[in-house]
Amino acid sequence: MEKTNAHLKKEGRFFDQKNDELHPVSHWIRNRKSTYAYDFIDEEIPKSIVEEIVTNGLWAPTNKMTQPWRFEVLGGKHKVDLGPYMVAYYKRTLGEKQFPESRHESVRNYARYATLISIIFQRSKPERIVEWEEIAAISCAVQNMWLSSTAMGLGCYWDSAEATIKYCEENLTLKSNERSLGILFMGVCGDKTDSLNRKRKPLNKKLSWNLK
């Protein structure tokens, strides 16, 4: 095994770890987090960066190359309209107790500094792949975009709540084989973004070795 590992390192296939240093990709994966649009500042993400991030999403694995995704950047009036739509939706579905008036203003302005990318699931035709595999593929695409945002120092959050899904259904032109899976919020973060103490269960609780 040591000989094999040495060969792989020579070929550049293993990262040469020193002092428990993580591989760069491990660093970005473990530092990815949900950064909500409340923390975004009034600074636009350049179009070239948005396109690079979405292109990384397109390189996600996809069974039989169905590529069951489409992304739509929601600019202009969408950034003004989404917040009030969310307020009206939550007032209607949650009521005063779960959605008090004290939250209305922040939600009304929630999207104003965000780059909004609508995530659209395109069911392949003919339906050669089971649906869960196609949704798994588009989830991988979103993860690629999320990790890319993290590596570029941008905040990111996949909002798959019913309110954002309904907004897309009512405001976008979706084909018969398309379905909204929510919106990816991206933005430039301010200096006061909280650094959360994020944890996962230990490896020995989630990984076992089945050696038949």
Backbone bond lengths (Angstrom), bond angles and torsions (degrees), N, CA, C in turn:
res aa  C-N    CA-C-N  psi(-1)  N-CA   C-N-CA  omega(-1)  CA-C   N-CA-C  phi
1 M - - - 1.469 - - 1.523 111.31 -
2 E 1.352 117.07 -41.60 1.465 120.03 -179.48 1.518 110.44 -62.40
3 K 1.344 115.56 -39.24 1.456 119.31 178.47 1.525 110.53 -64.16
4 T 1.317 115.95 -41.95 1.469 120.73 178.93 1.521 111.06 -62.94
5 N 1.346 116.39 -45.79 1.462 120.43 179.43 1.527 111.34 -60.83
6 A 1.334 115.75 -40.63 1.461 119.58 179.66 1.518 110.58 -63.49
7 H 1.322 116.53 -39.52 1.462 121.20 178.56 1.532 110.67 -64.46
8 L 1.332 116.32 -43.24 1.463 120.31 -179.33 1.522 110.92 -64.92
9 K 1.344 116.76 -39.61 1.461 119.98 178.24 1.526 110.48 -63.45
10 K 1.339 116.00 -40.92 1.455 120.31 179.16 1.521 110.73 -61.55
11 E 1.329 115.60 -37.11 1.459 120.84 179.77 1.531 112.28 -79.54
12 G 1.331 116.90 -3.25 1.448 120.74 179.57 1.509 113.94 81.49
13 R 1.329 117.25 16.37 1.462 120.23 -176.70 1.520 112.20 -94.60
14 F 1.292 117.55 -14.58 1.462 121.29 172.68 1.520 107.75 -118.99
15 F 1.324 115.29 142.14 1.463 120.02 176.07 1.527 109.03 -78.22
16 D 1.307 117.79 132.72 1.463 122.00 -178.43 1.528 109.38 -78.84
17 Q 1.306 116.13 92.96 1.456 120.79 -175.61 1.520 111.98 -77.32
18 K 1.311 115.66 136.14 1.457 122.12 176.09 1.520 107.99 -133.60
19 N 1.298 115.68 132.87 1.472 121.40 178.85 1.532 111.43 54.50
20 D 1.329 115.63 43.91 1.464 121.89 178.67 1.525 113.00 60.13
21 E 1.315 116.38 25.78 1.465 120.29 178.17 1.529 109.81 -67.21
22 L 1.320 116.15 136.39 1.453 120.81 178.89 1.520 110.81 -80.79
23 H 1.315 114.88 149.93 1.463 119.82 169.45 1.528 107.37 -60.75
24 P 1.334 118.81 143.54 1.472 120.10 -179.21 1.519 113.76 -51.89
25 V 1.351 118.10 -39.52 1.459 119.03 -179.55 1.527 111.14 -65.67
26 S 1.328 117.32 -32.85 1.467 120.54 177.26 1.522 110.57 -65.68
27 H 1.312 116.03 -36.65 1.474 120.54 178.59 1.520 110.79 -60.24
28 W 1.333 117.17 -47.51 1.464 119.93 -176.69 1.519 111.30 -70.68
29 I 1.326 116.94 -37.44 1.461 119.94 178.65 1.519 110.22 -62.54
30 R 1.321 117.09 -42.83 1.466 120.48 -175.32 1.529 113.04 -80.54
31 N 1.320 116.37 -12.52 1.468 119.40 177.15 1.522 113.00 -102.36
32 R 1.338 116.64 -2.04 1.459 119.37 174.87 1.518 109.75 -66.96
33 K 1.305 116.82 139.03 1.467 120.81 178.62 1.527 108.81 -153.82
34 S 1.310 115.00 169.52 1.465 120.80 174.33 1.518 108.77 -83.67
35 T 1.322 116.31 118.40 1.462 121.77 174.75 1.516 107.10 -113.94
36 Y 1.326 116.49 114.26 1.462 120.78 -173.38 1.526 110.81 -79.83
37 A 1.317 114.83 156.67 1.462 120.94 -173.07 1.526 112.95 -65.07
38 Y 1.331 118.14 -15.40 1.468 120.75 175.11 1.531 110.70 -58.74
39 D 1.353 116.85 -28.15 1.462 121.79 -175.73 1.521 113.38 -90.18
40 F 1.345 118.35 -2.10 1.455 120.53 -178.12 1.527 110.59 -80.40
41 I 1.319 114.96 147.47 1.464 120.45 177.93 1.531 109.59 -108.07
42 D 1.319 115.78 169.95 1.465 122.19 -176.09 1.524 110.32 -78.54
43 E 1.314 114.93 72.91 1.470 121.58 177.64 1.525 107.97 -143.72
44 E 1.308 116.15 121.31 1.459 120.68 -174.06 1.522 111.06 -79.97
45 I 1.327 116.09 140.76 1.462 121.18 174.27 1.533 107.94 -80.43
46 P 1.328 118.51 127.44 1.470 119.94 -179.15 1.526 112.19 -57.34
47 K 1.312 115.34 146.26 1.467 121.17 -179.38 1.522 111.24 -56.58
48 S 1.332 117.34 -39.06 1.467 120.69 -178.35 1.532 111.42 -62.93
49 I 1.338 117.13 -34.96 1.471 121.07 178.81 1.522 109.85 -71.55
50 V 1.331 116.75 -42.47 1.469 120.26 177.60 1.530 109.64 -59.15
51 E 1.315 116.54 -44.17 1.466 120.34 -178.99 1.523 111.55 -66.79
52 E 1.312 117.27 -37.32 1.468 120.27 177.61 1.531 110.74 -64.66
53 I 1.329 116.29 -42.83 1.464 120.88 -179.80 1.527 110.57 -64.28
54 V 1.326 117.32 -45.48 1.462 120.33 179.97 1.534 110.54 -66.39
55 T 1.333 117.31 -37.32 1.462 120.26 176.41 1.526 111.07 -59.64
56 N 1.320 117.14 -39.22 1.468 120.20 175.72 1.528 110.84 -61.41
57 G 1.325 116.10 -34.87 1.454 119.50 176.16 1.515 112.04 -63.64
58 L 1.322 116.56 -36.34 1.463 120.84 -177.94 1.525 112.94 -66.71
59 W 1.341 116.15 -17.07 1.454 120.63 -179.26 1.525 112.69 -91.04
60 A 1.307 117.65 13.26 1.468 121.21 176.48 1.532 109.87 -69.34
61 P 1.345 117.14 155.74 1.476 119.76 178.31 1.523 111.15 -66.06
62 T 1.312 115.78 142.86 1.459 120.89 -178.46 1.525 108.98 -149.41
63 N 1.313 116.42 120.00 1.460 122.41 -177.45 1.529 110.63 -62.85
64 K 1.336 115.62 129.56 1.470 122.96 -179.30 1.530 112.24 57.67
65 M 1.327 116.17 21.26 1.468 122.38 176.98 1.526 112.93 54.42
66 T 1.324 116.88 37.61 1.467 119.08 178.43 1.526 111.56 -71.67
67 Q 1.347 117.32 -25.24 1.472 122.03 178.78 1.535 110.69 46.57
68 P 1.335 116.31 64.91 1.474 120.73 -169.11 1.522 113.83 -82.22
69 W 1.309 117.30 51.22 1.459 120.48 -175.35 1.521 111.40 -142.94
70 R 1.304 112.85 156.93 1.462 121.66 170.08 1.520 106.18 -151.35
71 F 1.325 116.68 142.88 1.461 120.76 -178.17 1.531 108.94 -125.73
72 E 1.311 114.83 141.12 1.460 120.13 -177.58 1.527 108.21 -133.66
73 V 1.336 116.36 119.06 1.459 120.59 177.25 1.525 108.54 -76.20
74 L 1.326 115.90 125.46 1.461 121.37 -178.05 1.526 108.73 -100.91
75 G 1.309 115.87 100.59 1.458 120.51 -178.79 1.514 111.74 -112.37
76 G 1.329 114.98 -167.67 1.459 120.46 177.15 1.513 112.78 58.21
77 K 1.330 116.11 -127.09 1.453 122.01 -173.36 1.538 113.09 -68.88
78 H 1.333 117.30 -18.29 1.469 119.67 177.93 1.538 110.83 -58.27
79 K 1.331 116.07 -36.44 1.472 119.83 -177.63 1.524 111.55 -69.97
80 V 1.331 115.36 -22.70 1.462 121.11 177.40 1.524 110.57 -88.67
81 D 1.311 116.54 -38.02 1.470 121.37 -171.94 1.537 113.69 -82.24
82 L 1.325 117.51 -29.23 1.465 119.51 -173.70 1.530 112.19 -62.69
83 G 1.330 117.38 -44.73 1.462 120.73 -178.58 1.520 113.16 -58.51
84 P 1.346 119.06 -54.49 1.460 120.23 177.48 1.528 112.94 -58.92
85 Y 1.329 116.36 -34.66 1.469 119.45 177.16 1.526 109.61 -62.38
86 M 1.346 116.88 -43.94 1.467 121.08 179.56 1.529 110.88 -63.10
87 V 1.343 116.29 -40.66 1.462 120.18 178.62 1.525 110.37 -60.44
88 A 1.317 116.27 -48.97 1.468 120.58 -179.44 1.532 111.05 -62.22
89 Y 1.328 116.12 -40.00 1.471 120.25 -178.92 1.529 110.80 -65.33
90 Y 1.332 116.50 -46.14 1.469 119.59 -177.82 1.523 112.06 -70.42
91 K 1.328 117.13 -33.61 1.468 119.85 175.32 1.525 110.21 -63.12
92 R 1.310 115.27 -38.82 1.458 120.55 -177.78 1.527 112.63 -74.79
93 T 1.326 117.33 -37.55 1.469 120.38 -172.63 1.527 114.06 -98.78
94 L 1.335 117.64 -25.84 1.469 120.29 -176.01 1.525 113.03 -103.82
95 G 1.308 116.67 -36.33 1.455 119.71 -177.18 1.520 112.06 85.02
96 E 1.324 115.56 173.39 1.464 122.99 -172.99 1.522 112.87 -63.32
97 K 1.312 118.04 -37.05 1.463 120.59 -175.61 1.527 111.61 -65.31
98 Q 1.331 117.46 -46.63 1.463 121.45 -178.29 1.522 112.55 -84.53
99 F 1.327 116.10 -23.11 1.462 119.80 -179.89 1.522 108.87 -133.26
100 P 1.348 116.67 75.95 1.467 121.14 -175.92 1.525 112.50 -68.14
101 E 1.303 115.11 160.81 1.465 121.11 -177.75 1.525 112.14 -60.07
102 S 1.319 117.30 -26.72 1.464 121.17 -179.88 1.537 112.70 -62.54
103 R 1.323 116.97 -18.71 1.465 120.66 -179.44 1.520 112.83 -95.38
104 H 1.318 117.74 -12.76 1.454 121.09 -171.24 1.528 113.11 -60.15
105 E 1.323 117.07 -45.32 1.463 120.00 -174.82 1.526 111.83 -65.55
106 S 1.339 117.28 -43.31 1.467 119.55 -179.09 1.524 111.07 -65.26
107 V 1.317 117.49 -39.00 1.464 120.71 178.61 1.524 110.27 -70.65
108 R 1.323 117.41 -36.03 1.469 121.14 -179.76 1.534 110.62 -60.42
109 N 1.329 116.57 -34.42 1.472 120.87 -178.78 1.529 112.80 -101.50
110 Y 1.312 116.49 12.86 1.462 121.78 -170.01 1.534 113.11 -58.18
111 A 1.311 117.55 -40.90 1.470 120.67 -170.67 1.522 114.03 -93.99
112 R 1.316 118.73 0.81 1.465 119.62 -167.39 1.522 113.86 -64.60
113 Y 1.362 119.08 -30.62 1.463 120.91 -178.76 1.536 112.61 -106.84
114 A 1.312 117.26 10.21 1.465 120.90 -175.67 1.521 112.08 -97.48
115 T 1.321 114.53 150.14 1.455 120.61 164.37 1.521 105.89 -91.50
116 L 1.310 116.93 121.58 1.459 122.32 -173.36 1.524 110.02 -105.04
117 I 1.310 115.48 122.35 1.467 119.98 178.20 1.521 108.36 -119.44
118 S 1.307 115.64 110.70 1.454 120.63 179.28 1.535 109.11 -73.12
119 I 1.333 115.40 131.92 1.465 122.10 -178.90 1.523 107.81 -100.51
120 I 1.313 116.14 114.46 1.461 120.91 -174.16 1.527 109.46 -117.14
121 F 1.303 115.06 121.36 1.459 122.46 177.91 1.523 109.15 -84.18
122 Q 1.319 116.17 119.36 1.458 121.92 177.55 1.527 108.67 -104.70
123 R 1.313 116.50 107.50 1.469 120.84 178.04 1.522 108.58 -69.34
124 S 1.328 116.14 126.98 1.459 119.67 -176.48 1.531 111.34 -66.32
125 K 1.304 115.17 147.96 1.461 121.62 177.17 1.530 108.68 -124.01
126 P 1.329 119.95 126.80 1.467 125.38 -6.28 1.529 110.51 -69.62
127 E 1.312 116.62 164.72 1.463 121.01 -174.94 1.534 110.23 -78.21
128 R 1.338 114.08 80.08 1.468 119.79 -177.75 1.526 112.28 -82.65
129 I 1.318 116.11 -22.58 1.465 121.82 -174.85 1.516 108.67 -113.09
130 V 1.341 117.31 139.84 1.462 119.89 176.72 1.523 109.18 -62.84
131 E 1.317 116.12 149.00 1.465 120.55 -171.37 1.525 113.05 -59.95
132 W 1.324 117.19 -39.65 1.475 118.58 -175.53 1.523 110.98 -62.59
133 E 1.340 117.69 -32.07 1.459 119.87 178.29 1.523 111.41 -68.64
134 E 1.308 116.47 -35.11 1.457 120.10 -179.91 1.532 110.64 -72.75
135 I 1.327 116.67 -38.31 1.461 119.84 176.67 1.530 110.05 -68.28
136 A 1.340 116.32 -36.07 1.467 119.92 175.49 1.528 110.05 -61.94
137 A 1.328 116.75 -39.03 1.464 120.96 179.75 1.524 111.28 -64.09
138 I 1.328 116.53 -45.29 1.465 118.64 -179.23 1.534 110.69 -69.22
139 S 1.327 117.18 -29.48 1.468 120.55 174.70 1.527 110.38 -65.79
140 C 1.336 116.61 -38.47 1.466 120.35 175.47 1.526 110.60 -63.45
141 A 1.328 116.28 -39.00 1.460 120.30 178.43 1.529 110.85 -62.33
142 V 1.326 116.12 -43.83 1.464 120.38 178.47 1.529 110.31 -64.36
143 Q 1.329 117.39 -39.80 1.467 120.15 177.84 1.531 110.72 -62.31
144 N 1.332 117.70 -40.55 1.464 119.97 175.74 1.523 111.02 -57.78
145 M 1.330 116.10 -43.00 1.460 120.85 -179.51 1.522 111.16 -67.93
146 W 1.338 115.43 -38.67 1.463 120.48 -179.60 1.527 110.72 -65.94
147 L 1.336 116.36 -44.89 1.461 120.52 178.69 1.524 111.06 -65.15
148 S 1.323 116.53 -38.25 1.460 120.25 177.02 1.525 110.80 -61.97
149 S 1.324 116.58 -42.40 1.470 121.05 177.78 1.519 110.51 -61.21
150 T 1.326 116.45 -43.95 1.465 120.85 179.17 1.525 110.74 -60.48
151 A 1.327 116.48 -47.08 1.459 120.71 -178.42 1.530 111.89 -64.08
152 M 1.338 117.01 -26.90 1.467 121.60 179.69 1.520 112.49 -91.52
153 G 1.333 116.61 4.01 1.460 120.47 177.06 1.511 114.56 80.50
154 L 1.338 117.25 19.20 1.456 121.49 -179.31 1.523 110.84 -101.58
155 G 1.325 115.71 150.07 1.452 120.50 172.99 1.511 109.61 -81.63
156 C 1.331 115.86 152.85 1.458 119.19 -175.07 1.526 109.91 -155.27
157 Y 1.329 115.41 150.32 1.470 120.86 -179.74 1.518 109.30 -162.16
158 W 1.324 116.36 129.28 1.467 121.66 175.47 1.518 107.90 -93.13
159 D 1.319 116.09 108.96 1.463 121.36 178.50 1.526 107.97 -95.27
160 S 1.324 115.15 104.20 1.469 120.57 179.70 1.525 111.34 -106.60
161 A 1.339 115.42 21.18 1.462 120.07 179.45 1.529 110.17 -68.31
162 E 1.332 115.08 157.32 1.457 121.08 -177.04 1.529 111.93 -58.95
163 A 1.328 117.39 -33.91 1.463 120.20 -177.94 1.524 111.76 -62.41
164 T 1.333 117.29 -45.66 1.464 119.94 -179.12 1.528 111.07 -71.31
165 I 1.329 116.51 -35.68 1.465 119.74 176.53 1.529 110.49 -62.54
166 K 1.331 116.39 -45.90 1.465 120.93 179.58 1.532 111.23 -64.14
167 Y 1.345 116.14 -37.91 1.467 118.77 178.38 1.526 110.41 -59.42
168 C 1.318 116.02 -45.43 1.463 120.02 -179.55 1.525 111.10 -65.60
169 E 1.320 116.00 -41.26 1.465 119.38 179.37 1.524 111.95 -60.75
170 E 1.329 116.20 -34.66 1.459 120.54 -176.07 1.521 113.75 -89.73
171 N 1.346 117.39 -16.68 1.459 119.59 -173.08 1.527 114.73 -119.96
172 L 1.334 116.96 -5.56 1.454 120.38 177.27 1.525 109.53 -114.94
173 T 1.311 115.42 159.94 1.462 120.53 176.39 1.520 108.25 -94.52
174 L 1.326 116.30 102.49 1.459 121.70 -178.53 1.521 109.68 -103.93
175 K 1.320 115.41 137.43 1.463 120.59 178.04 1.527 109.79 -78.97
176 S 1.321 115.82 171.91 1.466 120.75 -175.41 1.527 112.61 -63.21
177 N 1.336 116.70 -25.46 1.466 119.92 -179.72 1.524 112.39 -100.11
178 E 1.345 117.00 15.09 1.460 121.00 -177.37 1.526 111.51 -114.16
179 R 1.327 114.75 149.29 1.460 121.06 179.77 1.525 109.42 -145.64
180 S 1.308 116.69 137.85 1.463 120.79 177.64 1.525 110.59 -75.03
181 L 1.332 115.61 136.06 1.470 121.48 173.17 1.527 110.77 -116.27
182 G 1.331 115.76 20.91 1.454 119.69 175.87 1.520 113.48 103.66
183 I 1.316 115.25 -159.94 1.466 121.96 -174.25 1.522 110.11 -132.44
184 L 1.336 116.13 135.91 1.458 121.74 170.98 1.523 107.73 -91.53
185 F 1.329 115.88 116.30 1.468 121.89 177.05 1.524 108.35 -91.18
186 M 1.321 117.44 126.49 1.460 121.80 174.74 1.525 108.73 -127.25
187 G 1.330 116.07 147.72 1.449 118.07 178.83 1.510 112.74 -168.49
188 V 1.320 114.35 166.09 1.460 121.55 174.65 1.521 107.86 -84.34
189 C 1.321 116.62 129.18 1.464 121.06 -174.66 1.521 111.60 -91.45
190 G 1.320 115.36 148.10 1.450 120.85 173.79 1.521 111.10 -76.29
191 D 1.311 116.40 173.47 1.466 121.52 -177.21 1.514 112.71 -71.34
192 K 1.330 117.36 -17.95 1.459 120.25 -173.65 1.525 113.37 -98.15
193 T 1.315 116.16 17.74 1.465 119.16 178.80 1.519 109.49 -61.95
194 D 1.318 116.44 129.82 1.459 120.76 -178.17 1.520 111.55 -66.08
195 S 1.344 114.76 140.19 1.455 120.91 173.44 1.520 107.51 -100.57
196 L 1.315 116.18 103.96 1.456 120.63 -173.95 1.518 111.37 -80.13
197 N 1.317 115.29 148.96 1.459 121.29 174.53 1.520 107.58 -85.83
198 R 1.314 115.61 83.89 1.456 121.01 -174.22 1.525 110.23 -87.12
199 K 1.321 115.90 139.73 1.460 120.34 -177.04 1.523 110.59 -135.29
200 R 1.295 115.14 158.27 1.453 123.17 170.61 1.525 107.64 -131.06
201 K 1.330 115.71 157.34 1.457 118.98 175.98 1.521 109.22 -63.78
202 P 1.339 117.88 149.37 1.470 120.40 -176.09 1.532 111.89 -61.49
203 L 1.312 114.60 154.48 1.461 121.39 -176.92 1.524 112.68 -56.26
204 N 1.338 116.42 -38.78 1.473 118.63 -176.37 1.527 113.15 -68.76
205 K 1.339 117.03 -10.01 1.464 120.85 175.94 1.544 111.68 -89.59
206 K 1.336 114.89 -17.19 1.460 119.07 -173.19 1.536 113.92 -122.09
207 L 1.320 117.66 -9.96 1.451 120.97 -179.62 1.515 110.80 -125.71
208 S 1.318 116.45 128.48 1.465 121.79 173.74 1.524 108.40 -129.59
209 W 1.309 116.08 157.46 1.453 121.28 -179.34 1.522 108.67 -112.82
210 N 1.308 116.61 112.99 1.457 122.40 -178.28 1.528 107.78 -98.25
211 L 1.323 116.09 96.96 1.459 121.39 -175.90 1.525 109.92 -103.62
212 K 1.283 115.98 90.73 1.460 120.96 -175.85 1.538 110.93 -70.67
